[in-house]
């Protein structure tokens, strides 16, 4: 069996870059939904929703389970973990640099 590929935070942020995909995420935050139900709410076709869902699945932000003849899509935590890890590192680095500047200014008496 193949090991799952490492998830890049770039993949996650690229997937979230589309307003339609963010809207899909908001819908799925309410609970699992089939493609058809998602498509009725959005200003795009059902095939377009399927393509958006595929990208969200590749970013591990959503997953689906087969329920009879329907695929029910729901949020998945994996992509969120990757994004959170990147954001935490970014924030830690930014705060560290801010602290360095503040320390230097205090030492210099400015």
N, C-alpha and C positions, 0 to 999 in steps of 0.2 A: 504494500500500500504506500502511496506517495505521501510524504510529509507535507502539511500545509505550507504554502509559501509565506515568507515573512511579510507582514502587512506594513506598508509604508504610510507614515502620517500624510505624505503628499497625496496618496491615493484617496485617503479619507477626506482631506480638505478639498481635493478636486471634485469628489462626489458631492460634497456639500455646497459646491460653488453654484449650483443651479437652483434658482428659485422654485422650480417645479419639484425637484428632489427634496428640497427643504420642506415644501408643503406636504409631500408624501410622508416625510418623517413625522410631521405634526399630526397627520391623520393616524399613522400607526402608533403614535404615543397613546392614543385612545384605546387601542387594542388591535388584535389581528384582523386583517381584512383581505378579501380576495381582490384580484386585479380589477374585475368588473366594477366592484363597489368603489374602488379608488378612482377609476376612470370617470365615474358619474359625477364626481366632485370637482374634477380638474378640467381646465380648458384645453386638454389635449386628447388625442385618440387613445383607445385601449392599447394598440400596438406601441404607441409612444410611451405609455405608462409602463408597459412590459420592458422596454429598453431602459427606462430610468431605474426600474427595480433591479434589472440585471447589473447596472453599474453600482447601485447601492449594495447589492449582494457581494460584488467583487471587492468592495471596500469593507465588507463585513459589518455594515451598519444595519442590514436587515437579513432575515433568513426566511425560508418558507417551509411549510409542512403540507403534505398532500392530505386533503380531507375529502375522500371520495373522488370526484372529478375536479375539485377545486384545489388551487394552491392558496393557502392562507399565509399571507406575509405578516411578519411582526418584527419589531426592533430586535437587534442583536447587540450585546455589549462589547464584542471584540473590537470593532472599529472605534467605538467611543474610548476604549482603553488606550488605543494607539494615539488618538488625538489628545487625550488628557495627559499622557506621558510627554508628548511634545510640548504642550502648553505649560505644563509644570516646569519642564526644563528651561523653556524660554523665559518664563516669569522669574524663576530662581536666578538666572543669569542677569536679567534686567535689574532685579533688586540688588544683586551683588555689585553691579557696576554703579548703581545709584549710591550705594553705601560707600564705595571707594571714592567717588567724587565728593560726597559729603564729608568724609574723613579728611580728604586732602584740603578741602576748603577750610575746615576747622583748624587744621595744622598750620595752614598758611595765614590764618587770621583774617580771611576775607569774608 
